């Protein structure tokens, strides 16, 4: 099968590309011009450089492609313009080219934040992208991950940093009671790979989470336990952090914490993982096992 993967040089994308390549499929990977592709160069794939927000740089990207796996996104900014430029306009450009080229299936990694009552800028941009994809003729497989974790995972690394920031205490945003359902990145990669390869009769939306739900505070407690550490939690009021983030975002290009990140941190996310296990014939990794491989 001929498959295009966008975002194939990222945390999840590298694993998806590796699985598809090793299975013998012809994989084309779109990367931005300045990206380091040292890892991808070790795989039997085609690397195309271009900017999906500038349609002229990616013309022909979907030629001869049967399935698109669209992973490319920006996760770490509260900038309204940047979120919508990359997550919506970029998706729109890829979808237009896929439709014009006769692509049969489009696998889109969205986010569970689109389902929240108060979605952040990232969630709003993903929701708009989902709505645009609904206008296209190809089969749409939309996968909404919860918190991805594993070595080098951005959100998970933030939790590691939070637990390691100070010697005897862990600073905690608010109560830390929001429940999350983390999914191990290797499981997510296998699911995305199967989504690309399986035959679907119609459009599907999957909420992709691991087998266990935990509060943010309990997740950090489990990280500390694996690392053999005992610390007290120091709860910081949300309003105080929100105010600090407002000024940091005005003054700094890449602030260490954003209001968008706080909204995502506080959003409770729980899903029914059984549908994923059944439809993709996968036994999801337990949180304890995944953590031991990740911390």
VOBA-1610 file (N, C-alpha, C; in pm, whole numbers, padded with zeros to 5 digits, always signed):
BEGIN
Unk+00083-00120+00000Unk+00000+00000+00000Unk+00088+00126+00000Unk+00045+00229-00071Unk+00116+00357-00072Unk+00054+00449+00032Unk+00135+00493+00127Unk+00084+00568+00242Unk+00164+00695+00263Unk+00094+00807+00283Unk+00158+00932+00321Unk+00140+00952+00470Unk+00250+00984+00539Unk+00244+01016+00682Unk+00296+01158+00701Unk+00212+01244+00759Unk+00260+01376+00798Unk+00294+01370+00947Unk+00389+01453+00989Unk+00429+01446+01130Unk+00502+01318+01163Unk+00561+01257+01060Unk+00626+01128+01077Unk+00760+01134+01147Unk+00804+01254+01183Unk+00931+01268+01252Unk+00910+01300+01400Unk+00785+01290+01445Unk+00752+01326+01583Unk+00751+01207+01678Unk+00711+01234+01800Unk+00708+01135+01909Unk+00630+01010+01870Unk+00509+01029+01819Unk+00425+00918+01775Unk+00457+00879+01631Unk+00481+00979+01547Unk+00499+00954+01404Unk+00615+00863+01370Unk+00727+00877+01438Unk+00843+00791+01411Unk+00808+00644+01427Unk+00730+00616+01527Unk+00693+00477+01554Unk+00595+00424+01449Unk+00500+00509+01408Unk+00405+00469+01304Unk+00477+00442+01172Unk+00567+00532+01134Unk+00644+00516+01010Unk+00725+00387+01013Unk+00789+00360+01127Unk+00871+00238+01141Unk+00785+00113+01122Unk+00668+00109+01187Unk+00579-00007+01174Unk+00535-00027+01028Unk+00496+00080+00964Unk+00448+00071+00826Unk+00559+00028+00730Unk+00676+00085+00750Unk+00791+00051+00665Unk+00832-00094+00682Unk+00839-00139+00807Unk+00881-00277+00834Unk+00778-00378+00784Unk+00653-00335+00770Unk+00549-00424+00717Unk+00552-00431+00565Unk+00645-00355+00502Unk+00665-00366+00359Unk+00586-00268+00275Unk+00527-00167+00338Unk+00448-00070+00262Unk+00536+00044+00211Unk+00491+00107+00104Unk+00563+00220+00047Unk+00519+00346+00121Unk+00610+00403+00200Unk+00575+00513+00289Unk+00643+00642+00244Unk+00561+00745+00228Unk+00611+00880+00197Unk+00589+00965+00322Unk+00692+01036+00367Unk+00682+01114+00491Unk+00705+01262+00460Unk+00610+01344+00500Unk+00625+01489+00484Unk+00688+01547+00610Unk+00800+01619+00591Unk+00866+01686+00704Unk+00890+01831+00665Unk+00896+01919+00766Unk+00922+02059+00736Unk+01068+02076+00696Unk+01099+02178+00615Unk+01233+02191+00555Unk+01349+02185+00653Unk+01333+02242+00773Unk+01447+02249+00865Unk+01460+02131+00960Unk+01371+02033+00949Unk+01374+01919+01043Unk+01496+01830+01024Unk+01546+01778+01136Unk+01653+01679+01135Unk+01591+01542+01108Unk+01628+01480+00998Unk+01567+01352+00959Unk+01666+01235+00972Unk+01760+01248+01064Unk+01862+01143+01083Unk+01797+01007+01108Unk+01696+01005+01197Unk+01631+00877+01229Unk+01555+00823+01108Unk+01478+00907+01043Unk+01398+00862+00929Unk+01485+00809+00816Unk+01605+00866+00802Unk+01696+00824+00694Unk+01741+00680+00709Unk+01724+00622+00829Unk+01764+00483+00851Unk+01655+00385+00804Unk+01537+00438+00768Unk+01425+00355+00728Unk+01409+00356+00576Unk+01345+00254+00525Unk+01322+00243+00381Unk+01196+00319+00343Unk+01209+00453+00337Unk+01094+00539+00310Unk+01135+00652+00216Unk+01034+00727+00168Unk+01058+00846+00086Unk+01033+00969+00173Unk+01130+01058+00180Unk+01118+01179+00260Unk+01096+01299+00168Unk+00987+01373+00193Unk+00955+01493+00117Unk+00955+01611+00213Unk+01025+01717+00175Unk+01027+01836+00259Unk+00929+01940+00205Unk+00851+01997+00294Unk+00755+02099+00255Unk+00684+02152+00377Unk+00607+02258+00358Unk+00532+02322+00466Unk+00384+02308+00434Unk+00312+02231+00515Unk+00171+02205+00482Unk+00084+02329+00495Unk+00135+02435+00557Unk+00058+02559+00564Unk+00076+02644+00438Unk+00171+02604+00352Unk+00195+02673+00225Unk+00171+02571+00114Unk+00053+02574+00056Unk+00009+02469-00035Unk+00102+02448-00154Unk+00164+02558-00200Unk+00252+02549-00317Unk+00373+02460-00291Unk+00414+02445-00164Unk+00533+02365-00132Unk+00504+02216-00122Unk+00375+02178-00126Unk+00342+02036-00108Unk+00257+01983-00223Unk+00256+02053-00335Unk+00180+02004-00450Unk+00233+01867-00493Unk+00142+01776-00522Unk+00182+01641-00563Unk+00211+01547-00449Unk+00200+01595-00324Unk+00235+01512-00208Unk+00146+01388-00198Unk+00023+01397-00250Unk-00072+01285-00240Unk-00084+01204-00369Unk-00004+01236-00468Unk-00010+01161-00593Unk+00025+01015-00568Unk-00057+00924-00620Unk-00038+00778-00608Unk-00053+00728-00465Unk-00107+00808-00377Unk-00125+00768-00237Unk-00265+00711-00216Unk-00273+00598-00144Unk-00402+00537-00115Unk-00458+00581+00021Unk-00367+00597+00118Unk-00408+00633+00255Unk-00318+00743+00309Unk-00379+00842+00372Unk-00304+00947+00442Unk-00319+00925+00592Unk-00206+00930+00663Unk-00208+00930+00810Unk-00158+01069+00851Unk-00250+01152+00896Unk-00217+01293+00924Unk-00195+01312+01074Unk-00067+01319+01112Unk-00028+01335+01252Unk+00026+01475+01281Unk+00066+01548+01179Unk+00132+01677+01199Unk+00040+01775+01271Unk+00095+01841+01374Unk+00018+01938+01454Unk+00114+02017+01541Unk+00063+02124+01597Unk+00138+02196+01700Unk+00063+02180+01830Unk+00136+02145+01937Unk+00072+02110+02064Unk+00098+02211+02174Unk+00200+02292+02161Unk+00257+02359+02278Unk+00241+02510+02281Unk+00145+02563+02208Unk+00128+02708+02206Unk-00017+02745+02236Unk-00036+02861+02300Unk-00171+02913+02320Unk-00202+03022+02218Unk-00111+03039+02120Unk-00127+03139+02015Unk-00242+03098+01922Unk-00347+03176+01921Unk-00466+03143+01840Unk-00429+03128+01692Unk-00353+03223+01641Unk-00317+03221+01498Unk-00237+03096+01462Unk-00137+03064+01544Unk-00051+02949+01514Unk-00126+02817+01523Unk-00212+02802+01623Unk-00293+02681+01636Unk-00378+02659+01512Unk-00445+02763+01467Unk-00535+02749+01353Unk-00460+02741+01221Unk-00345+02806+01212Unk-00264+02798+01090Unk-00217+02655+01067Unk-00165+02592+01170Unk-00107+02457+01155Unk-00214+02348+01166Unk-00291+02353+01274Unk-00384+02243+01301Unk-00510+02246+01213Unk-00551+02365+01169Unk-00667+02373+01080Unk-00626+02396+00935Unk-00557+02507+00905Unk-00521+02537+00767Unk-00430+02429+00707Unk-00335+02380+00787Unk-00247+02274+00739Unk-00324+02147+00707Unk-00417+02111+00796Unk-00501+01993+00772Unk-00589+02014+00648Unk-00644+02133+00634Unk-00728+02167+00519Unk-00650+02149+00389Unk-00526+02195+00385Unk-00445+02182+00264Unk-00416+02036+00230Unk-00380+01957+00330Unk-00354+01814+00307Unk-00482+01745+00260Unk-00594+01777+00324Unk-00722+01715+00287Unk-00763+01751+00144Unk-00743+01876+00105Unk-00776+01918-00032Unk-00694+01840-00134Unk-00564+01830-00109Unk-00477+01758-00203Unk-00510+01609-00206Unk-00545+01554-00091Unk-00582+01413-00084Unk-00710+01387-00164Unk-00806+01475-00149Unk-00933+01461-00221Unk-00912+01472-00372Unk-00832+01570-00412Unk-00803+01590-00554Unk-00730+01470-00615Unk-00644+01405-00534Unk-00564+01293-00584Unk-00637+01159-00577Unk-00759+01159-00521Unk-00836+01035-00513Unk-00794+00943-00401Unk-00739+00998-00294Unk-00703+00917-00177Unk-00829+00849-00123Unk-00816+00722-00084Unk-00933+00645-00040Unk-00965+00665+00107Unk-00860+00682+00190Unk-00882+00687+00335Unk-00791+00791+00397Unk-00845+00864+00495Unk-00771+00970+00564Unk-00780+00942+00714Unk-00667+00907+00775Unk-00661+00881+00919Unk-00611+01009+00986Unk-00692+01065+01074Unk-00661+01195+01135Unk-00649+01182+01286Unk-00535+01222+01339Unk-00521+01225+01485Unk-00569+01360+01535Unk-00683+01356+01599Unk-00743+01476+01656Unk-00704+01482+01804Unk-00797+01509+01890Unk-00767+01519+02033Unk-00896+01506+02113Unk-00886+01449+02232Unk-01003+01442+02319Unk-01044+01580+02368Unk-00957+01679+02353Unk-00993+01815+02396Unk-01109+01871+02314Unk-01137+01814+02196Unk-01249+01865+02115Unk-01383+01837+02182Unk-01385+01743+02275Unk-01511+01703+02340Unk-01538+01780+02468Unk-01442+01863+02512Unk-01457+01932+02639Unk-01556+02048+02634Unk-01609+02085+02750Unk-01703+02197+02760Unk-01630+02330+02739Unk-01502+02332+02774Unk-01424+02456+02762Unk-01292+02424+02693Unk-01297+02387+02563Unk-01173+02347+02494Unk-01075+02462+02481Unk-00946+02430+02488Unk-00844+02532+02469Unk-00826+02560+02319Unk-00730+02647+02288Unk-00708+02684+02147Unk-00673+02562+02062Unk-00594+02472+02117Unk-00557+02348+02047Unk-00682+02267+02015Unk-00769+02249+02116Unk-00891+02172+02095Unk-00984+02236+01993Unk-00995+02368+01997Unk-01081+02438+01901Unk-01029+02422+01758Unk-00896+02428+01743Unk-00839+02413+01607Unk-00859+02271+01555Unk-00848+02172+01643Unk-00871+02033+01601Unk-01019+02008+01568Unk-01106+02071+01645Unk-01250+02055+01619Unk-01287+02112+01482Unk-01231+02227+01450Unk-01259+02287+01320Unk-01203+02200+01207Unk-01086+02139+01230Unk-01028+02049+01129Unk-01118+01928+01107Unk-01171+01871+01215Unk-01264+01758+01202Unk-01385+01797+01117Unk-01438+01917+01142Unk-01556+01963+01070Unk-01525+01979+00921Unk-01404+02023+00889Unk-01368+02039+00747Unk-01354+01902+00680Unk-01294+01807+00749Unk-01276+01674+00692Unk-01411+01610+00658Unk-01513+01644+00735Unk-01647+01587+00713Unk-01702+01624+00576Unk-01648+01727+00512Unk-01697+01769+00380Unk-01631+01691+00265Unk-01535+01607+00297Unk-01457+01538+00193Unk-01514+01400+00160Unk-01475+01348+00042Unk-01531+01223-00008Unk-01462+01097+00044Unk-01335+01108+00084Unk-01263+00988+00130Unk-01319+00939+00263Unk-01288+00815+00297Unk-01327+00761+00428Unk-01243+00830+00535Unk-01311+00876+00639Unk-01245+00945+00749Unk-01237+00854+00872Unk-01116+00831+00921Unk-01096+00760+01047Unk-01033+00861+01143Unk-01114+00911+01235Unk-01067+01012+01330Unk-01034+00945+01462Unk-00912+00967+01508Unk-00867+00908+01634Unk-00833+01021+01730Unk-00900+01019+01845Unk-00880+01124+01946Unk-00804+01067+02065Unk-00673+01089+02069Unk-00595+01036+02182Unk-00622+01113+02311Unk-00604+01043+02421Unk-00598+01108+02552Unk-00452+01149+02572Unk-00401+01136+02691Unk-00261+01170+02719Unk-00169+01057+02672Unk-00083+01087+02574Unk+00018+00991+02530Unk+00136+00995+02627Unk+00188+00878+02662Unk+00306+00879+02747Unk+00409+00780+02695Unk+00533+00803+02734Unk+00647+00724+02690Unk+00768+00815+02693Unk+00884+00760+02670Unk+01005+00841+02672Unk+00997+00949+02564Unk+01023+01072+02602Unk+01026+01189+02513Unk+00888+01248+02487Unk+00782+01190+02541Unk+00648+01246+02519Unk+00632+01380+02587Unk+00581+01480+02516Unk+00579+01617+02567Unk+00497+01629+02696Unk+00368+01591+02691Unk+00283+01606+02809Unk+00334+01525+02926Unk+00378+01402+02897Unk+00428+01315+03003Unk+00558+01371+03062Unk+00644+01424+02976Unk+00770+01483+03025Unk+00742+01602+03115Unk+00635+01676+03088Unk+00598+01787+03175Unk+00565+01736+03316Unk+00500+01620+03323Unk+00471+01561+03453Unk+00599+01517+03524Unk+00692+01459+03447Unk+00822+01420+03503Unk+00893+01543+03558Unk+00893+01651+03479Unk+00958+01774+03522Unk+00892+01830+03648Unk+00759+01822+03653Unk+00685+01871+03768Unk+00726+01795+03894Unk+00743+01663+03881Unk+00779+01581+03996Unk+00925+01598+04037Unk+01008+01651+03945Unk+01152+01662+03971Unk+01198+01805+03999Unk+01105+01899+03986Unk+01143+02041+03990Unk+01210+02081+04122Unk+01156+02032+04235Unk+01206+02070+04367Unk+01241+01945+04447Unk+01333+01956+04545Unk+01383+01837+04614Unk+01282+01765+04703Unk+01194+01836+04773Unk+01108+01769+04871Unk+00958+01786+04845Unk+00923+01872+04752Unk+00782+01895+04723Unk+00755+01891+04573Unk+00629+01867+04539Unk+00585+01870+04400Unk+00483+01983+04386Unk+00514+02086+04306Unk+00414+02191+04284Unk+00300+02136+04200Unk+00176+02161+04241Unk+00060+02104+04174Unk-00038+02214+04135Unk-00077+02216+04008Unk-00175+02313+03960Unk-00312+02276+04017Unk-00368+02362+04099Unk-00498+02335+04159Unk-00496+02208+04243Unk-00606+02135+04238Unk-00619+02015+04321Unk-00551+01892+04261Unk-00530+01892+04130Unk-00472+01774+04063Unk-00570+01659+04055Unk-00700+01690+04068Unk-00801+01583+04072Unk-00854+01542+03935Unk-00820+01617+03830Unk-00870+01583+03696Unk-00821+01445+03655Unk-00914+01360+03615Unk-00878+01223+03580Unk-00837+01212+03433Unk-00728+01141+03411Unk-00674+01119+03277Unk-00670+00969+03250Unk-00662+00933+03124Unk-00654+00792+03086Unk-00537+00775+02990Unk-00414+00777+03043Unk-00295+00777+02956Unk-00284+00650+02873Unk-00235+00666+02750Unk-00211+00550+02663Unk-00064+00547+02625Unk-00004+00429+02636Unk+00137+00410+02606Unk+00160+00435+02457Unk+00265+00509+02426Unk+00288+00552+02288Unk+00304+00435+02191Unk+00363+00325+02237Unk+00379+00209+02147Unk+00244+00149+02111Unk+00150+00149+02206Unk+00014+00103+02176Unk-00052+00196+02075Unk-00038+00327+02098Unk-00098+00426+02007Unk-00043+00409+01866Unk+00087+00383+01854Unk+00149+00366+01722Unk+00093+00242+01651Unk+00073+00135+01726Unk+00017+00013+01666Unk-00127+00037+01619Unk-00203+00112+01696Unk-00342+00142+01659Unk-00346+00228+01533Unk-00261+00330+01527Unk-00257+00416+01408Unk-00213+00338+01285Unk-00119+00247+01304Unk-00072+00163+01194Unk-00186+00076+01141Unk-00259+00014+01233Unk-00372-00070+01192Unk-00483+00013+01128Unk-00503+00136+01177Unk-00604+00223+01118Unk-00571+00253+00972Unk-00441+00264+00945Unk-00397+00288+00807Unk-00419+00167+00717Unk-00406+00048+00773Unk-00405-00073+00693Unk-00539-00146+00686Unk-00622-00134+00790Unk-00749-00206+00791Unk-00847-00146+00690Unk-00939-00231+00645Unk-01043-00184+00553Unk-01166-00143+00632Unk-01211-00020+00612Unk-01330+00031+00680Unk-01440+00056+00577Unk-01562+00022+00614Unk-01674+00042+00522Unk-01730+00185+00528Unk-01700+00254+00635Unk-01749+00390+00650Unk-01664+00468+00747Unk-01705+00590+00775Unk-01630+00677+00865Unk-01640+00629+01009Unk-01533+00650+01085Unk-01531+00607+01225Unk-01461+00713+01309Unk-01505+00726+01433Unk-01439+00812+01532Unk-01405+00725+01652Unk-01277+00725+01691Unk-01232+00647+01805Unk-01175+00739+01912Unk-01214+00714+02037Unk-01154+00782+02150Unk-01049+00686+02207Unk-00923+00726+02199Unk-00812+00635+02226Unk-00746+00664+02361Unk-00771+00577+02456Unk-00710+00589+02588Unk-00662+00454+02636Unk-00582+00455+02740Unk-00531+00331+02797Unk-00635+00260+02882Unk-00597+00149+02947Unk-00694+00068+03021Unk-00729+00121+03160Unk-00659+00226+03207Unk-00684+00274+03344Unk-00693+00426+03348Unk-00784+00476+03431Unk-00797+00621+03452Unk-00744+00657+03591Unk-00668+00764+03598Unk-00608+00810+03724Unk-00616+00962+03731Unk-00621+01017+03852Unk-00611+01162+03865Unk-00467+01202+03837Unk-00449+01328+03797Unk-00314+01378+03770Unk-00225+01358+03893Unk-00280+01387+04009Unk-00203+01373+04133Unk-00159+01228+04154Unk-00249+01133+04129Unk-00215+00991+04146Unk-00114+00945+04041Unk-00121+01000+03920Unk-00022+00966+03817Unk+00117+01007+03864Unk+00127+01129+03919Unk+00258+01176+03967Unk+00304+01094+04087Unk+00211+01052+04172Unk+00248+00965+04285Unk+00308+00834+04234Unk+00252+00780+04126Unk+00303+00654+04072Unk+00440+00674+04008Unk+00461+00790+03945Unk+00593+00821+03890Unk+00696+00828+04002Unk+00660+00896+04112Unk+00750+00908+04227Unk+00782+00771+04287Unk+00681+00685+04295Unk+00700+00551+04353Unk+00798+00470+04271Unk+00784+00474+04136Unk+00875+00400+04049Unk+01018+00451+04064Unk+01030+00581+04089Unk+01163+00641+04105Unk+01214+00632+04248Unk+01136+00569+04337Unk+01180+00552+04475Unk+01184+00682+04554Unk+01093+00774+04524Unk+01093+00905+04590Unk+00963+00927+04667Unk+00975+01003+04776Unk+00858+01045+04852Unk+00861+01196+04864Unk+00753+01261+04822Unk+00747+01406+04828Unk+00607+01451+04868Unk+00599+01573+04921Unk+00471+01633+04955Unk+00424+01719+04838Unk+00293+01735+04828Unk+00236+01818+04720Unk+00206+01958+04772Unk+00247+02056+04692Unk+00219+02197+04724Unk+00123+02249+04617Unk-00001+02272+04655Unk-00105+02310+04559Unk-00104+02461+04534Unk-00092+02498+04408Unk-00086+02639+04368Unk-00221+02678+04308Unk-00283+02784+04357Unk-00415+02823+04304Unk-00410+02850+04154Unk-00513+02802+04086Unk-00520+02817+03940Unk-00516+02964+03898Unk-00588+03052+03970Unk-00595+03193+03931Unk-00457+03257+03935Unk-00376+03215+04032Unk-00241+03271+04047Unk-00154+03233+03927Unk-00159+03105+03889Unk-00081+03058+03774Unk-00131+03120+03644Unk-00263+03131+03632Unk-00321+03189+03511Unk-00272+03333+03490Unk-00267+03407+03601Unk-00221+03546+03595Unk-00073+03551+03555Unk+00008+03462+03616Unk+00149+03458+03582Unk+00173+03419+03438Unk+00094+03323+03388Unk+00108+03279+03249Unk+00070+03390+03150Unk-00029+03469+03188Unk-00070+03579+03101Unk+00047+03672+03073Unk+00118+03711+03179Unk+00231+03804+03162Unk+00350+03734+03094Unk+00370+03605+03127Unk+00481+03531+03065Unk+00461+03517+02915Unk+00336+03493+02873Unk+00305+03480+02730Unk+00325+03611+02656Unk+00303+03722+02725Unk+00325+03853+02664Unk+00473+03884+02649Unk+00553+03836+02746Unk+00694+03874+02750Unk+00787+03775+02682Unk+00749+03646+02679Unk+00839+03542+02630Unk+00783+03475+02505Unk+00874+03436+02414Unk+00833+03366+02293Unk+00790+03223+02325Unk+00864+03156+02415Unk+00831+03018+02455Unk+00824+03008+02606Unk+00714+03055+02668Unk+00703+03047+02814Unk+00701+02903+02863Unk+00754+02875+02983Unk+00758+02737+03033Unk+00621+02678+03060Unk+00521+02765+03086Unk+00385+02719+03110Unk+00290+02820+03046Unk+00183+02770+02984Unk+00086+02858+02919Unk-00054+02834+02977Unk-00143+02931+02956Unk-00282+02915+03000Unk-00349+02798+02927Unk-00312+02779+02802Unk-00365+02667+02724Unk-00328+02534+02789Unk-00203+02524+02834Unk-00155+02401+02898Unk-00230+02376+03029Unk-00259+02483+03103Unk-00332+02469+03229Unk-00473+02416+03201Unk-00540+02472+03099Unk-00674+02425+03064Unk-00673+02277+03028Unk-00570+02235+02953Unk-00560+02096+02914Unk-00529+02007+03035Unk-00444+02057+03125Unk-00406+01986+03247Unk-00529+01959+03333Unk-00621+02056+03337Unk-00737+02047+03427Unk-00856+01975+03365Unk-00850+01944+03236Unk-00964+01881+03170Unk-00969+01731+03200Unk-01077+01684+03263Unk-01087+01539+03289Unk-01118+01464+03160Unk-01049+01352+03138Unk-01068+01275+03015Unk-01073+01126+03050Unk-01189+01065+03028Unk-01203+00921+03044Unk-01278+00866+02924Unk-01234+00751+02873Unk-01295+00691+02754Unk-01317+00541+02777Unk-01397+00482+02689Unk-01416+00337+02692Unk-01311+00274+02602Unk-01211+00212+02662Unk-01099+00157+02584Unk-01132+00025+02517Unk-01244-00037+02553Unk-01278-00170+02501Unk-01300-00167+02349Unk-01359-00059+02299Unk-01387-00048+02155Unk-01256-00050+02076Unk-01155+00020+02126Unk-01023+00022+02062Unk-00963-00118+02063Unk-00969-00185+02178Unk-00910-00320+02188Unk-00978-00417+02092Unk-01109-00408+02081Unk-01184-00501+01996Unk-01163-00471+01848Unk-01178-00346+01807Unk-01171-00313+01665Unk-01029-00325+01609Unk-00929-00303+01694Unk-00791-00308+01645Unk-00715-00432+01696Unk-00788-00521+01762Unk-00730-00649+01806Unk-00597-00625+01880Unk-00604-00548+01987Unk-00485-00514+02062Unk-00514-00525+02212Unk-00418-00575+02287Unk-00426-00576+02433Unk-00343-00459+02482Unk-00409-00358+02537Unk-00341-00236+02578Unk-00249-00259+02697Unk-00137-00191+02696Unk-00037-00203+02802Unk-00089-00143+02931Unk-00073-00216+03042Unk-00116-00163+03171Unk-00034-00039+03205Unk-00091+00048+03287Unk-00023+00173+03320Unk+00107+00146+03396Unk+00106+00051+03485Unk+00228+00017+03561Unk+00340-00027+03468Unk+00307-00116+03374Unk+00409-00166+03281Unk+00461-00054+03192Unk+00368+00027+03141Unk+00409+00138+03056Unk+00496+00238+03127Unk+00461+00267+03253Unk+00540+00362+03331Unk+00682+00311+03354Unk+00693+00182+03383Unk+00828+00125+03407Unk+00916+00139+03283Unk+00855+00135+03165Unk+00931+00148+03041Unk+00959+00295+03006Unk+00890+00386+03075Unk+00894+00527+03034Unk+00970+00618+03129Unk+00973+00583+03257Unk+01033+00673+03356Unk+01185+00652+03363
//
